[in-house]
Amino acid sequence: MAAAQPVPPGVLSLAFTTVAELALAVSVSVLNVSLPSPTAPSPALRLNGYSLVPTSTEEVTSFYGQWTYLPGAPSLIQGRQHFDVVDPRTGTATGDFDALVSRGDGYNYTALLVTSADGTNVGTGAGQVPPVGSLIATFKLGLIGWSYSDMPTPSGDVISFKVLTPLGAIRIPMTFSAARGIADHTVDNRPVRLTSGYSIAPADPSGETITATSGILPFFTAIQGSQVFTISDPSGDPVGNFEGVFTTTTDILGTYTQAILVTSNDGTNVGTDVGQVPPVGSVYNVVYSGADTNYVLYSSLPSPSGDVVSVQQVSPGKVQSSPRTFLDASAAPSTQPLAVPGGYRFVLASPLQPTGINGLPPREVQYQGYQQFDIYDAAGSRVGSFDADVMTQRDLLGIRSEALLVTGVTDGTAGTGVGEVPPVGSVFNVVSFGRSGFGTFQSVMPGRFRDVKSFRLVTPLGKVPLFRARTAIADRADVSFFDPFTSVSAAV
C-alpha cells in the first residue's frame, strides 16, 4: 500500500498560523469588549504638516466584524468621503480629493486610499494634494502612535513612516510600498496560474473597480475590488469570462496574496472540469512566498455532486497536492436564524449580495455583502425588519463568526428598547466555536445620546451576561450607510 502523501510544508505553515490568529481574535474581543457604534468620530489625519479635513458625510459601504483574522482587520469600518488639504496655520484649503476610508471601530486607526483629485496642485510636497493611488494612515494609542504614507510618482513611490510622540515625530526609514500597483492598475494583474496550465487574469488590465481598503498600515494592506476575469488555455487563448470580487494583499515581510470570488458568468461552458468557466460561488486564493513562482494555490468550486476543493503547493518544476483541504470556502452559507438575547431571532429575508472576499483559505475565508432580515420575538411574532451590511468568517477549526451592521430599518419602530428594531448603526457580533455550543455575543446600539452595549458568553445552558453599559457619546460622526435595497443612504 502506498504511503499517504504528506501535507506540503507551505500549506502546513499557513494552517499553523491559525493559532496566532485565534490568539489575536481573543485578545481583540477582550480588549475591545466595549465596542462603540460606528458613528463615533475618527481621529484627524495629517500629511506633510497639513490637515486632511473631511468635507462630506462619510458613506459606510462595508465592514469587518470584531472576530476577524488578518489580512482583514477586526472591527474595521469601510466607506468613502471627500477631503480638503488645509494649512493648519491659516485654515486655508490648498486642494481637495476623494478617498476610500477604513477606520478602526474602538481603536484609533484611520487609512485613506486616494481615488480622485481636483487635478490642480497634485504632488507629494507639503500642502499638495496627494496623487491618485496614495495610501495615508495614522494609528494612535493615547499620546503615542505612528503615521504612514505612500504616494506614487513617475520616478518611484515617496514613502514616509513616523513614530508620533508628545515630544514630536520621529522619522524612520522605510521601503515597504503598500500602494504599489494601485495607480498603474497592476495591483490585480498577476495571473492566477492553475496547475492544469490554464490561467485566470483580468479581461481588461485597467478595468478593475477598487471598492475598499483594509489592513493595518504599514504592516499589511488589502485592496478590494471587482473585475471581469478571463480564463485562458495553456496557449493563451481565452475559453470564457466571469465576473468576480477580488482582494489583493501584501505585507511588510514580503508575502502577497490574491483571492477571487466568482459572482456571475454568462452560463456558457460552466463547470468544475479543466477548461470550464467556474460556477458562481467558486473561490480561488494564491499565497505567494517571495516570488511569483513559489505559492500555495487554493480553489473550491461548488457542484451539486459535491464541491471540488484543492490545495496545492507550487514551486519551480514541482507541484505538491495536499491530501487535506482543511476548508470548503464554497460551502453554502448558513440559513439558520441568528439568536440574540431576549429570545429574539434575526431571520434571513434575502440572499446574500456578495461585495467582498478576504482571508487566506484554506486557513479561513471571509465574505462581505448586503442582506435583509426579519425580526421575531420569543413568542414567534414578527417585530419588524432591517437591511444590513454583513460579514462572515469560517476557519479550518470550525469557528464561525457573523457580524451585522444595520443600515436601514424597513419595518417596525427603531429603538433600543424591548419590542423595537435595532436602529441604524447597530452592530452585532456572534461567534460560534464549532459544534461545542460555546461562543460569544456582542452588540452595540446607538441611542440619541448613548450607546447601549452588551457582551455575553454563550454556553449550551444559555447566555451568561458579562458586560452591559450605556455609554454617553459626546459627538456623533457625520455618517450615512449605503443600502442597495433602497438605493438611498440612511443618515444617522
Secondary structure by P-SEA (a helix, b strand, c coil): ccccccccaaaaaaaaaaaaaaaaaaaaaaaaccccccccbbbbbbccccccccccccccccccccccccccccbbbbbccccccccccccccccccccbbbbbcccbbbbbbbcccccccccccccccccccccccccccccccbbbbbbbcccccbbbbbbbcccbbbbbbbcccccccccccccccccccccccccccccccccccccccccccccbbbbbbbbbbbbbcccccccccccccbbbbbccccccbbbbbbcccccccccccccccccccbbbbbbbcccccbbbbbbbbbbccbbbbbbbbbcccbbbbbcccccccccccccccccccccccccccccccccccccccccbbbbbbcccccccccccccccccccbbbbbbccccbbbbbbbbcccccccccccccccccccbbbbbbbccccccbbbbbccccccbbbbbbbbbcccbbbbccccccccccccbbbbbbccccccccc
